[in-house]
């Protein structure tokens, strides 16, 4: 299911190093547009499906798309489309 949520309600996962070289992040920022998020939404799961840590209700953990979310926040987007995949911790790691 795809839905729009506030960028502040998304939190990175802790099992992904989420690192790319600064020059690649800069390039992503230069080529970024909201259309990218419509074509390839950030993949998330609702807080109630996260068992390895406590997340407040109403929050979503990012499964895939951390850098797109980071750039969206830097560009000042308050809401972005996300694709909800309510899976358990083991599936989210994969």
N, C-alpha and C positions, 0 to 999 in steps of 0.2 A: 504494500500500500504506500502511495506517495502522499505526503502532506507537507504543508509549510509550517515551520516552527521558528521560534526566536533563536538567533545564534547563541544567545547567552544561556539557553537551556540545553546546549550540547556540550558534552565533556569528552575529552580524549580518553581512550582506553589506556591501560597501564602495561599491556603486554606487547605493544608495538613500539619500536624505538622512534618512529616518526621523525627520522632525520633525513634530510637531503642537503647537499651542499648549498651554501648561501646563493651562489650564482644561479643554481637551478630554481630556487625559490623566487629569486628576482625575476627570472624569465617567466615563471608561472604567473607572477603578479602582472607582468606586462601583457601577457596574452589572455588574462582572465576577463571573462564577461559573465553576467548573470545567465546568459544563454547556456554556458557550459554546465551550470548547475541544473538547468532544466533538462538537458540532454543526459547528464550523468550526475544524478543527485547523490549527496552524501548518504552513505548507508549507516543506519543506526539501529539500536534496540532500546526499548523502554526500560526505565530504571528497575521495574519489578522483575525483569528477567536477569538482572545482574546479581550474581550470588557471591562473587569473590570480594566485593566491597559494597559499602552502603552508598546509595545514591538517593537523593530526595525524590519523592514523587513529582512527576512533571519534567524530570530531566531525561535526557537520552544520551547513551554512550555511543560514541563514534566507532563503528566497526571498520569502515573504509571511507576515505575522503578527508582525512585530517588536514592535509595541506590546502585543499579547496576551501574547507571551513575557515582555516587560518587566514587565507587571502580574502575571503568574503568579509570577515570581521575587519581586517585592515582597510578594506574598501568602504567600510561603513554600512554594510548591509545588515539590517536588523532581523530580517526573516529570510530563510532559504528553504527550498524544497529538500526534503529528505525521503529516503526510501526505508521504510520500517521493516526490519527482519528480526522478529522476536525469537531469538534462539538462545540456547543455554551458553554458559561460559566456554565450554569445550568447542562448540561450533563457531563461536565468535572468534576464537583464537585462530581457527583454520581459515 
